[in-house]
Amino acid sequence: MIVENYNIIFDLDGTLVHSVPDMHYAIVKTLSKYNLNPISETKLQTFVGQGMLSLSKRVVDYCGGDESLYELVYKDYRQNYSEQPYKYSSLMAGVKETLEFFYKKNVPMGICTNKRQFVTERLIDQMNLKKYFSVVIGARDNVPLKPKPDMLILAMQQFKSIKKSYLMVGDTLNDVNAAKAANIKSAVIAGGYTDININELGANYTLENMRDITTLFKIN
């Protein structure tokens, strides 16, 4: 049981937002330009979590390209996705109710994601999530992505809260390992963007759905 003095930091893709449909639209558009083989939305989902460059490289390899296309595909995919990051995206199950619960209980919340900062801000604004988060940390220059701890540490530094403990809520090994490296607890939600059994990720808590997070907290 977690007591009241916790701040919660959420991952975005596969945790709060089902964003793969828009990623898929952008990558398919990019692949067609370079005459590469198509990729299914289901397969693309397994590549999400380590940033756009990593995803682009893995897609190129999977779709029959070579390393000479890495940078080209990355730049075009980034542009295509930036132009339309939210048309087909939707909230993951239970997100709105859970965020509203913690918001009404005055539990400080933030986001830490490997998605680029300005795209993250556009997405959460379009999804009507902006009011819930006092801290939003996305990918930026000179800050290593998760699973390195740097983004989480930066997020923790920006919380204007007297609460000194943190819980990282995510869906992949990146989130768990980043939390471990930052020396904070983690919870993993089923149904996200990992192809690994969540019970094998090494999180402090494994939950079947987003709503179950509320059961971890003892809040008056």
N, C-alpha and C positions, 0 to 999 in steps of 0.2 A: 504494500500500500504506500502510495506517495502522499506525503503531507502537503500542506498548503503552500510552502515556500518554494514553489517551482515555476520557472518560466518554460514554455513549450516552444520548440523550434521544429517546424514542419518542412519536409521535402515538398516539392511541388508536383513534378510529373509522376503519375502513378500513385501518388499519395493523396493529394488534394484534387488534382485535375487529370482527367483522361485526355491527354493532349496528343496521343499518337495519331489520331485521324488527320490532324492538320500537318503533323510532321510527315506523314505518309503522302499526303497531297503534294507537299513541297519536294520531297525526294523523288517521287515518280516524275514530276515535271522536270527535275534536274537530270534524272537518268535518261529520259527520252532525248534530251539535247545531245548526250554523248553516246547514243545508240547502245546503251548498256541494258542488260536483262532487267526485267521488272522484279520487284520484291513485294511480298505480301505484307499487309499491315501486321499480321501476327508475328512474322519473322522480324520485322523492323522493331517491334516492341522489345525484343530481347537485346537489342543494341542500345537501348536508351539508358542514360544514367551517368555517362562519363564525359559528357560535353559533345558539342557539335562536330568537332574535328575527329574525335574518336569514332563517332557514329558514321561520319562520312567515309572514313578509311575502311571501316568494316563493311559498309554497304558496297563500296567499290570492289573490294575483294570478293564479296559474296556474289556480286552481279557480273563478274567476268572481266573487270577492269584490272589495271595495274597501278603501281605507285605513281606513275606519271600523271594520273588523273586525280590524285588525292586532293591537291590544293584547288584545282579547278572545280571539282565537285563540291568541296567544302564551301568555297566562296559563293557559288551559285545556289546551293542549298540554303546557306545562311540568308542570302538575299530573298529567295523565294519564301522562306518561312517567316522572315521578318515582315514581309508584306501582308501575310495572312496567318497569324498565330492562334486565332481563336474561332474561326468560322465553324468548324466541325467539332470543337472540343466541348467537354461537359464535365460537371463535377463528379467526382467519385462518390459512391454510395455513402450516405450518412455524414458527409462533410458539413453541409450547411447547419444541420442540427447540432453537431458536435462543436463547431466553432461558436455558434450562438450560445451554447451552454457555458463554455469557458469565458466568453465575452461578458455575459451577464454576471458571472462570478468574479470578474475583474482579474482573471488569470492572464498575465502578459503573454503574448504570442508573437512569433516571428516566422519568417520563411528563409530557408537556406537551400539554394538550388544551383545546379551547374548550368542552368539555362541563363542566357545573357540577361544582364540587369534590365535594360530598357524593354526587352520582350517580356520579361517576367512582370514588370510593372503594368504593361499594356494588358497582359493576360488576366492578372488578378483584378484589374479595374473592370474589364469587360465581364468577368465572372461575378462581379459585385462582392468581392472579398476584401477590398481595400481597408474597410473600417476595422477589420479584426486584427490587423497586424501593425505593431509599432516598429518593427524592424524587418526589412526585406533585403536580403543579400543574394545577388545573382553573380554570374561570372563577370569578371572584370580583369583588366590588365594587372599583371604582377601579383595576383593572388591565386595560388594553386587551387585547383578544383578538388572536391571530395573524390577520393577518400582521404586526402590530406586534411589535417584539422584546421587549416588557416581560415577557411570561410566561416566555420563554426565559431572560432575564436573571435573573428571580426564581428560576427553577429552578437556574441555575448557581450562584447565591449560596448555595443550600441544600445543595449537594453537599459532604459532609465527606470530600473526597478530595484527595490530593496531586497527582492528575492534573489538568493545567491546560487540556487541550484537549477539545473537545466535538464530537460528531457528532449532528446532528438527523436522525432517520429518520421519514419520513412518506409520504404518498401524494398530496398535492395541492400546488398552487402556494402556498397559504397557508403550508405548512411550509417550502418552499424560500425564500420571501420573508422569513419570520420569521428563518430561519437567516442569510440574507444581512444582514439589518438588525442582527442580533446579532453579526455577524462570526465566524460559525462555519461549518463544512462541513455539507453536507446529502447525504442519500441518499434516493432515491425508489423505492418498491417498486411493481411492476406489480400490477394486479388490485384496486386500491383504489377510492376514490370520486372520481376525476377523469374528466372526459370529454375531457381534453386528452392527447395523446400524451406519455408521460412523458419522452421524449427532448427535448421542447420546453419542459420546465419550468425548465431552467437549473440543475439540481442538480449537485453535484460528481460524484455517482455515480448511475447508473440500474441497477436490479437487477430481474431477472425474478421473483424470489421472495425471501421472508424469509431463507431459509437462506443465500442468497448473501452476506449481510452478513458472515458468518464469514470469507469469502475476502478481505475487505478488511483484516483484522487479522493482524499478525504477532505471535503470542502463543506463548510457550514453554509 
